[in-house]
Amino acid sequence: MSENPDLFPHDNSLERLPAPEREKKMDEKLQKLISYAYEQAPGFKKRMDKAGLKPSDIKTIGDLQKLRVLRKDDLIMLQKEDPPFGGYLAVPLGDIDHVYQSPGPIYDPQRKTKGLPMGPDFGKGQIVMNTWSYHITPAGLLVDRMLRGMGFTVFPAGIGNTELQVQVMHDLKATGFVGTPSFLATLIKKAEEMGYDFKKDFSLKFAMVSGEMGGEPLRKMFTEKYGIFCLGGDAYATADIGSISSSCEKNVGMHVNTDVIVEIIDPVSGKVLPAGEIGEIVVTPFDEVYPLVRFGTGDLGMLVTELCECGRTTARIPKIMGRSGDAVRVRAMFVHPRQTDEVIARCPEIANYQLIVTRVENRDNMLLQVELAKEPKDKEAWAKALEKDFAGVCKVRFDKIEYVKAGTIDKEAKKIVDKRTY
Ligand SMILES: [Zn+2]
């Protein structure tokens, strides 16, 4: 598939030679190709042997007719018999940057790009599925470059096409996966639905999973249930800025990296908030190409400045608490649907809820409406516990709880409704 730039250099002058001279040069090139392929590609040697041919039998372009045409169907068969390249890969896998899949399916190797900065070569000879998106947003290409720099061969999988990706991961005996923990979980589930025993039938040994909050339980499952070694913790990055923060081995929030400055601001007043208060994450990257100074991410979070046991002294963002637009500011604190969902999720007694914010005598008022799935045993104590839990998570108390009939609250309705007018 890929030409070898050293063995067969491109020669512009060939195009303008008198035809007989060019044909002579082309014949020479062909002889070189045939003996090279015969030695390096076992699949080609087999084909020649089958036809009773030696490399010396093919000296001119005319001699090529001695060899039966290799059809797409043949290649599909060959790749099935001798995966993944049907014996036509003429260089070590470590020399391959990418593997692509064309309809058939047929796997096509693509040779390494020259001049890529090389890191340690520990990825050599291993195929990794890169499931970050390759188009529109930069993650796919950035990670791809990094992986190739480490010596890996990359299958540029991108996102989606779950069933196809399972097939590719299986056929290519991919040893690595890069992407979000939830997508890896989806692939494993799909593989099991397709009748595979993931641990037995696949070769996946490691996963670089990040880009999501709360991936820890999944990482644990990958390791314990499937023997997949997980690299990377929770990470926070945006398409505009790139990487902003990532968790360390202690897994106690994501350290802000030193290539950016992070401020937390009050989305309403624009004032910078002290550590421990929730607001919009504003980032200034040290980037000479794209210096987005004080870029508002629209994400809600806070900074924790207590020293981390890992020895890093940088501030941490414990988690992303949602989009600042969905949050409602109540008595100087932000309440986000993710927080209220978190509280309510702990109460199996509640079927549905809505938090209604109003302004009563110049004070923000929060009414928690709930539809009960079942009656709590000691309703008063139960409500007290809920109130306490709510205050703990949301950092602000609701004023009243109101029980409404099942079906009163629209299931699609916003979880927090702001009815204040100023
Ligand atoms: Zn740390």
Residues whose N, C-alpha, C, O or C-beta is under 5 A from the ligand:
A	BS01	ZN	C248 K250 C308 C310 R312
